[in-house]
Amino acid sequence: MMPVTAKDIRNAMNRIAPLEHAEEWDNVGELIRGSRDRVKRLFLTIDFTEPVLEEAIEQKCDMVIAYHPTMFKPIKRLGAVASTERVILGTARAGIHLYSPHTALDAAIGGTNDWLADNLGPGDRRALVPAKSSADCDLCKIVTFCPSEATDRIRDGLAAVGAGIIGNYKRCSFEIVGAGTFHGNDESNPQVGDSGRLERVGETRLEMVCPSEALPGAIRSLASFHPYEEPPIEIYNLEPVPVRESGPGRKVVLDRARSLKGIADSVKARTASEVRIARSHDRPRQHKIIGLCAGSGGGLLDDAIAQGCTVFVTGEMSHHDILKAQSSGCSVLLAGHTETERCYLPVLSVKLKEQLGTSCPKMLISRQDRSPLRKS
């Protein structure tokens, strides 16, 4: 069995929950680099508090995956005054690696939000705010117009410098046959037709996708293989394509409508917690469109309402957001911030074992990690 390293685990986590889909404000990924490269014992927790740190050290863990980042904002100085600072110093002193997926795991396919939605019943599911594919972020399209007999050599020249690659396919292009016009001045030397008059010639529009970093080479290649004295070249920046299944929150359109109580019972069973209900003012008897967000979902409430959700499931929400939801025809179910997240840890454990295979280290889930709130 090959030893697993902290880098192996970070890579596995990034496959499970790509960091590119985390919220911009979030502090995700590697937070502390430990002193031991090999990881024999891996520790999972929602909140990385002082009792949890003590437990991780006691269990001789080499790496901790804490769902919530220990530090959200840059730290200017470290002391032993605040609890967060003591945790950071204690983790570094113990040589433990610390990694946080947070909103990347919320957005991920099969992440916390999908897990929370799984118990609601069959139906169509999508992200409330679809993420954008990073594969398309640095792509543009290069377009030219040329005589039909020149298209093959121009295409081959562009492909040779990296244009025309779409997934597992190369030399991808699109052609449209049409007519082009030009009127050359006295100093022009057209490849076809004559100067000094309007000419109409048969042409092919040729277009190919191109990575931005390959664009300078593509322009040079196109110009060298194009027969025209002044090759026409157009460049278009491509917007990233939204990924329907990935992104913040979820919208579920159930195959069969359910009562609010039935939905609440499903959430209660999923999170092993009490569920508080704020019924909308119009109180529909049955609900088919449900929005949800693990943790604190107030930031997605407007998206849920705009997309026709009549129920919004989350962990916690401000008083005024609850009032807004009620007046907008949307009932709210609150199951507790960490309660909508904590029961996902065993699922994450299974996913890591699938990713790491026989190299997977011993995995432990914290027993000290719990909600800070207690019933009186």
Secondary structure, DSSP 8 states (H G I E B T S, - for coil): ----BHHHHHHHHHHHS-GGGS-TT---EEEE--S-SB-SEEEEESS--HHHHHHHHHTT-SEEEESS-S-SS--S---SSSHHHHHHHHHHHHT-EEEE-THHHHHSTTSHHHHHHGGG-SEEEE-SS-EE-GGGTTEEEEEEEE-GGGHHHHHHHHHHTT-S-BTTB-S--EEEEEEEEEE--TT---SSS-TTSEEEEEEEEEEEEEEGGGHHHHHHHHHHH--SSS--EEEEE----EETT-SSSEEEEEEEEE-HHHHHHHHHHHHTS--EEE--SS--S-EEEEEEEEEE-GGGHHHHHHTT-SEEEEEE--HHHHHHHHHTT-EEEE--TTHHHHTTHHHHHHHHHHHHGGG--EEEE-SS---S----
